[in-house]
Amino acid sequence: QAIENQLKICGYKSNVDVVALYLARQGLRSIPSLSQFCRLRYLWINNNKIQDLTFLIKNYCLTELYLNNNELTDISGALKHLCSLQILFLHNNELKKLGKTVKELKGMISLQTLNLFQNPLAYDPDYRLYVIYFLPSVQLLDRKLVTERERESALHLYNPKKAWVMQSVAFGKRADTSLGTAVGTAPARRPIMPSGHEFGNNTNKVPFEDPEDAVLVRATTRSLMQFSSMDWNKVATCQERRLKNQAEEPLEKLTVQFR
């Protein structure tokens, strides 16, 4: 009856025309299948007594879904097909299992706004970082913007190996340095090349008198590579530089050269 009343109020003539339904504050304990509304995009079911979401099993076009202030204890298998969802309100329910709840939402690659506060799962000490790491598309969580610092903290907590790799990324360049004498070793013997030898000329097959000379000549033609890396956590951002008046300490940089 609540659905029929909404259809009359909005003046929908056919189920295909229905793109929004407002069923909030109706005291509903259950809702029949909404599969006949194949183009439904906006749905308000907040402030009811809903415990089961099987009625949403075929509403693939939903982009905004308001389920806050209900009696939901588990959403497993009920929402993972909603890949177009952008806004999801689930606050003030009875969701207890953080892992199962986040797993259900992982397929929502367009999800940007999510509310999960006032659920038992929100009292987990690492709740916010857990959601931020496993749902990277979320920009607004529990009415607070997700910051880059929070994303970095979540990465350090749940994937420290990847965080370490990202911090130690090295930048390579060619070093304008000729082949020199290594410290603590004798000077390299000057290679004796036969007269008329030309590099890159495949028709000239004149061999070296000593095979070691060929190896040394090839080594000298390779450019020296230089890689540098630093701890990016110690690099100040543009905003931090503007706020600080004191001079910055020079950063420690590790440089490695090899051929």
Buried (B, 14 or more C-beta within 10 A) or exposed (E): EBBEEBBEEEEBEEBEEBBBBBBBEBEBEEBEEBBBBEEBBBBBBBBBEBBBBEBBBBBBBBBBBBBBBBEBBBBEEBBBBBEBBBBBBBBBBBBBBBEBBBBBBEEBEEBBBBBBBBBEBBEBEEBBBBBBBBBBBBEEBBEEEBEEEBBBBBBBBBEEEEBEEEBEEEEEEEBEEEEEEEEEEEEEEEBEBEEEEEEEEEEEEEEBEEEEBBEBBEEEEEEBEBBEBBEEEEEEEEEEEEEEEEEEEEEEEEEEEEE
